[in-house]
């Protein structure tokens, strides 16, 4: 691993890339534990507060995710632009503290409406992951960015091993305990970051804050200057729309289909995290550099489509879920591959804006996908229907994900046609090949 320096706030001395990545890995890991810990108990929490069944709880749960995502969609580009102006460290710390407030409110929520308040607070400052991605781009050499994004993605997987398992176990003592534990963990994460998290963005790579580039679609529209980036972003939108069906529906699906408890759901999600950590933390770093980012994305799409169809049609018992989770884990190739392609096509002083655009796309899909998928689930599992199909959301997700191959393949043909010249930050000739599109080109 290279030794690109970042500034250590404690010592005022350069910090090696490896040490800086360790800090970010732990930050993302603890954030994911905090998020994953509440998933197994959310159906029971909603049913307890509203007195509804699992079908209606899924519908209401979709509203909560949409509320979180809508505020994140509006705020993420602002925070991404602020991180380009003031650095990554302060934005990450504000985000972590907001998560702690969110979990504290949810732990004490007397009604369903309070859950909305908490989710909107959290969403408004949910910049941990987008800014962490910009941090990685700051300290990584272009050829190692995809691999380092994979390392960060492994923290997602590891967090999903620990978080749901801990949440399922704590849920046996009461539905509010996972929220209390999540609050404590997030505060510990904030304290850790306050004392040891370095700043990665060099002063010469900072740019002034502009509202025109910090609106929800401004970052995405700004990336339209780089045709390769905007093409991959469209495929990324479809991929995230499909992928976000999994956390949105999983706990409700396993409850309705198999009658699983929060603990059993937590075990299954722990296995999801285990396989994701192996793929994203190990296989991605070994395989992607050898086969290339394009093939990695295609393999990831094929694997996850197969897995989603398996959930929809081939799960006669709960044990089959674990097989399809294993197949779908290879979908972990998609995000690092796409991140690597887009990052190499973006200048160094716009990495935060790129990550803000990516976060905006992710947030937009989190507004649309969980709402759509939970409504589909509720419709096809409602009591009194002649025909029920709990796997309906998985079928819809598989079709959307398969469609992502179209814009991705077309964009990669442009890369091949230009002999792979996609690094706008390091080569004048490459930057020239990524000049802003004219209005006619966009049309």
HELIX and SHEET records of a PDB file:
HELIX    1   1 UNK A   17  UNK A   36  1                                  20    
HELIX    2   2 UNK A   39  UNK A   50  1                                  12    
HELIX    3   3 UNK A   54  UNK A   86  1                                  33    
HELIX    4   4 UNK A   88  UNK A  108  1                                  21    
HELIX    5   5 UNK A  112  UNK A  124  1                                  13    
HELIX    6   6 UNK A  128  UNK A  139  1                                  12    
HELIX    7   7 UNK A  142  UNK A  144  5                                   3    
HELIX    8   8 UNK A  145  UNK A  171  1                                  27    
HELIX    9   9 UNK A  177  UNK A  196  1                                  20    
HELIX   10  10 UNK A  203  UNK A  205  5                                   3    
HELIX   11  11 UNK A  211  UNK A  213  5                                   3    
HELIX   12  12 UNK A  218  UNK A  223  1                                   6    
HELIX   13  13 UNK A  227  UNK A  258  1                                  32    
HELIX   14  14 UNK A  262  UNK A  278  1                                  17    
HELIX   15  15 UNK A  279  UNK A  283  3                                   5    
HELIX   16  16 UNK A  284  UNK A  291  1                                   8    
HELIX   17  17 UNK A  293  UNK A  313  1                                  21    
HELIX   18  18 UNK A  319  UNK A  328  1                                  10    
HELIX   19  19 UNK A  329  UNK A  332  5                                   4    
HELIX   20  20 UNK A  333  UNK A  344  1                                  12    
HELIX   21  21 UNK A  348  UNK A  350  5                                   3    
HELIX   22  22 UNK A  351  UNK A  379  1                                  29    
HELIX   23  23 UNK A  392  UNK A  417  1                                  26    
HELIX   24  24 UNK A  428  UNK A  433  1                                   6    
HELIX   25  25 UNK A  439  UNK A  442  1                                   4    
SHEET    1   A 2 UNK A   6  UNK A   7  0                                        
SHEET    2   A 2 UNK A  14  UNK A  15 -1                                        
END                                                                             
